[in-house]
Amino acid sequence: MPSTPSVITSSLAALGRPAIRAVGEMGAAVLFFAHGLVSGWTARGQFGKIIRQIYFIGVKSVFVIALIGLFTGMVLGIQGYYTLVKFGSEGLLGAAVALSLIRELGPVLTAIMLTGRAGSSMTAEIGVMRISDQIDALEVMDIPAMGYLVNPRIIASLISFPLLTAMFDVIGIFGGYLTGVVLLDINAGAYFHRIYAAVELYDVMGGFYKSIMFAVIVSTICCYMGYFTHMRRDGSGPEGVSNATTAGVVVSCVLILISDYILTSFLL
């Protein structure tokens, strides 16, 4: 029968191994991002690859981001109205909708939507190239795989995320206008005046910083999961790609929410 100290030591070791592995993965992901960011500067034809990724990540996401932004703003408008009217402050609806969207909901919901639509595709595409030895073929042809596959996706994400977040915010404010002014008969001048009086450049820049951080997280995690699909322990081949895609989406969403809390704590 094991002694009490040995049981405690074994329990601590069992708890410590996942933590050490998580810290190691985090460090590897940071190095992966740094390598991916600088690896494409000397590659030929990089501009065209970045434009194609901006089209895929940004342009093809416009409709779904606009739709989600519109209904998010409309929900905020109706919820905010029936909350504020209890205090006789329904005139503050414009400020409440705008600040909620610009500070929090715009960056977070945009990043989560892009994780599901574009991030999962990044992981699956790179993962399939890995298990079919196409990445090894690139290296054999002296084409840096990081510069060819990862760098355009990181740069395109850094450009697309803030632009789509800004679009989400504007359409969301319009959604709040539809609910508050058109449907619930709040004065249109009061709605926009409250937005003008309450929203400051500091609020807009805070949302901008968050969208940049979320772009780094999503592009790095999703590319990292796909690039190292062949090293996964929970499956190989198509099963490994499927598991890597799921892990990329889940880890990205969790890190988005954690980093949002941390950034909000510093920005307030």
C-alpha positions in Angstrom: 0.0 0.0 0.0 1.6 3.4 -1.0 2.4 5.8 1.8 0.6 9.1 2.2 3.5 11.3 0.9 3.8 9.2 -2.2 0.1 9.5 -2.9 0.3 13.3 -2.5 3.3 13.4 -4.8 1.5 11.3 -7.5 -1.6 13.4 -7.3 0.5 16.6 -7.7 2.3 15.1 -10.6 -1.0 14.1 -12.3 -2.2 17.6 -11.9 1.1 19.2 -13.0 1.6 17.2 -16.3 -1.4 18.7 -18.1 -0.4 22.2 -16.9 3.2 21.8 -18.1 1.9 20.4 -21.4 -0.5 23.4 -21.8 2.3 25.9 -21.0 4.5 24.1 -23.6 1.8 24.3 -26.2 1.2 28.0 -25.5 4.9 28.7 -25.9 5.0 26.7 -29.2 2.0 28.6 -30.5 3.6 32.0 -29.7 6.8 30.9 -31.6 4.6 29.6 -34.4 2.9 33.0 -34.7 6.2 34.9 -34.7 7.7 32.6 -37.4 4.5 32.8 -39.5 4.4 36.6 -39.3 7.9 37.1 -40.5 8.3 34.2 -42.8 6.5 35.7 -45.8 8.2 39.0 -46.2 10.8 37.7 -48.7 8.5 35.3 -50.6 7.4 36.0 -54.1 3.8 36.5 -55.0 2.9 37.1 -51.3 0.6 40.0 -52.1 -1.7 37.9 -54.2 -1.9 35.2 -51.6 -2.9 37.8 -49.0 -5.5 39.3 -51.2 -7.1 35.8 -51.8 -7.2 35.2 -48.1 -8.7 38.6 -47.4 -11.4 37.7 -49.9 -12.0 34.3 -48.2 -11.9 35.5 -44.6 -13.3 39.0 -45.0 -15.4 39.4 -48.2 -17.1 36.1 -48.0 -18.0 36.7 -44.3 -19.7 40.0 -44.9 -23.2 38.7 -45.3 -23.2 36.5 -42.1 -21.5 39.3 -40.1 -24.1 41.8 -41.3 -26.9 39.5 -40.5 -25.7 38.7 -37.0 -24.9 42.4 -36.4 -28.4 43.5 -37.4 -30.2 41.1 -35.2 -27.8 41.6 -32.3 -28.5 45.3 -32.4 -32.3 44.7 -32.7 -32.2 42.4 -29.6 -30.1 45.0 -27.7 -32.6 47.6 -28.7 -35.7 45.8 -27.4 -34.0 44.5 -24.3 -32.5 47.9 -23.5 -35.7 49.7 -24.1 -37.8 47.6 -21.6 -35.0 47.8 -19.0 -34.4 51.6 -19.3 -38.1 52.4 -19.4 -38.5 51.1 -15.8 -36.2 53.9 -14.8 -37.6 56.5 -17.1 -34.4 56.6 -19.1 -35.4 55.2 -22.4 -33.7 58.2 -24.1 -30.4 56.6 -23.2 -31.1 53.6 -25.5 -28.8 54.8 -28.3 -25.8 55.1 -25.9 -26.5 51.7 -24.3 -26.7 49.9 -27.7 -23.6 51.7 -29.1 -21.4 51.2 -26.1 -22.4 47.5 -25.7 -21.6 46.8 -29.3 -18.4 48.8 -29.6 -16.8 47.8 -26.4 -17.8 44.1 -26.1 -20.3 42.4 -28.4 -18.9 43.6 -31.7 -15.4 42.3 -31.3 -16.3 39.1 -29.5 -19.2 38.0 -31.7 -17.4 38.9 -34.9 -14.3 36.9 -33.8 -16.5 33.9 -32.8 -18.3 33.9 -36.1 -15.1 34.1 -38.0 -13.7 31.3 -36.0 -16.5 29.1 -37.1 -16.5 30.1 -40.7 -12.9 30.9 -41.6 -10.9 29.4 -38.7 -12.2 25.9 -39.1 -11.5 26.1 -42.8 -7.9 27.2 -42.1 -7.3 24.1 -39.9 -9.0 21.7 -42.2 -7.2 22.9 -45.4 -3.8 22.9 -43.8 -4.5 19.6 -42.0 -5.4 17.9 -45.3 -2.3 19.3 -46.9 -0.3 17.8 -44.0 -1.7 14.3 -44.1 -1.4 14.2 -47.9 2.3 15.2 -47.7 1.7 18.4 -49.7 3.5 20.4 -47.0 6.5 18.1 -47.3 6.4 18.5 -51.1 6.6 22.3 -50.6 9.7 22.0 -48.5 11.3 19.6 -51.1 10.6 22.2 -53.8 12.4 24.8 -51.5 9.1 26.7 -50.9 8.8 27.7 -47.2 5.6 26.2 -46.0 5.2 28.8 -43.2 5.5 31.7 -45.7 3.2 30.0 -48.3 0.4 28.8 -46.0 0.5 30.6 -42.6 1.8 34.1 -43.3 -1.0 35.1 -45.8 -3.7 33.8 -43.4 -2.3 35.8 -40.4 -1.9 39.0 -42.4 -5.4 38.6 -43.9 -6.9 38.0 -40.4 -5.1 41.1 -39.0 -6.7 43.2 -41.8 -10.2 41.5 -42.0 -11.1 41.2 -38.3 -11.0 45.0 -37.4 -12.9 45.9 -40.7 -15.6 43.3 -40.1 -15.9 44.4 -36.4 -16.4 48.0 -37.5 -19.1 46.8 -39.9 -20.8 44.7 -37.2 -20.9 47.7 -34.9 -22.4 50.1 -37.4 -25.1 47.6 -38.6 -25.8 46.7 -34.9 -26.4 50.4 -34.1 -28.7 50.6 -37.1 -30.5 47.5 -35.8 -31.0 49.2 -32.4 -32.4 52.2 -34.4 -34.9 50.0 -36.1 -36.2 48.6 -32.8 -36.0 51.7 -30.7 -37.0 54.5 -33.1 -39.0 52.8 -35.8 -40.9 50.2 -33.7 -40.9 51.6 -30.2 -41.2 55.3 -31.1 -38.1 56.7 -29.4 -37.1 60.1 -30.7 -34.5 59.7 -33.5 -32.6 62.8 -32.6 -32.3 61.6 -29.0 -31.1 58.2 -30.1 -28.2 59.6 -32.2 -27.4 62.5 -29.9 -26.9 60.0 -27.0 -24.6 58.0 -29.2 -22.6 61.1 -30.1 -22.4 62.2 -26.5 -21.5 58.8 -25.0 -19.1 57.2 -27.5 -15.5 58.4 -27.3 -12.4 57.6 -29.3 -11.1 55.5 -26.4 -14.1 53.2 -26.7 -13.6 52.7 -30.4 -9.8 52.1 -30.0 -10.6 49.5 -27.2 -12.7 47.5 -29.6 -10.0 47.9 -32.3 -7.4 46.5 -30.0 -9.6 43.6 -29.1 -10.3 42.7 -32.7 -6.5 42.7 -33.4 -5.9 40.4 -30.5 -8.7 38.0 -31.6 -7.3 37.9 -35.1 -3.9 36.9 -33.7 -5.5 34.2 -31.6 -7.8 32.7 -34.2 -5.3 32.7 -37.1 -2.5 31.3 -34.9 -4.5 28.6 -33.2 -6.3 27.4 -36.3 -3.2 27.3 -38.5 -1.2 25.7 -35.6 -3.7 22.9 -35.2 -3.7 22.2 -38.9 0.0 22.4 -39.4 0.7 19.8 -36.7 -2.2 17.5 -37.4 0.1 14.6 -38.0 1.4 14.9 -34.4 -2.0 14.5 -32.7 -2.4 11.6 -30.3 -6.2 11.3 -30.6 -6.4 10.3 -34.3 -4.6 10.1 -37.6 -5.5 10.7 -41.2 -9.0 12.2 -41.8 -9.9 11.6 -38.1 -6.9 13.6 -37.1 -8.0 16.5 -39.3 -11.5 16.4 -37.9 -10.2 16.4 -34.3 -7.8 19.2 -35.1 -10.5 21.3 -36.6 -12.8 20.8 -33.6 -9.9 21.6 -31.2 -9.0 24.7 -33.2 -12.5 26.1 -33.0 -13.0 25.3 -29.3 -9.6 26.5 -28.1 -9.9 29.7 -30.2 -13.4 30.5 -28.7 -12.2 29.8 -25.2 -9.1 32.0 -25.6 -11.3 34.8 -27.2 -13.4 35.0 -24.1 -10.5 34.7 -21.7 -8.5 37.4 -23.5 -11.6 39.6 -23.7 -11.9 39.6 -19.9 -8.2 40.4 -19.5 -8.3 43.2 -22.1 -11.5 44.6 -20.6 -9.9 44.7 -17.2 -7.0 46.7 -18.5 -9.0 49.0 -20.8 -11.6 50.1 -18.2 
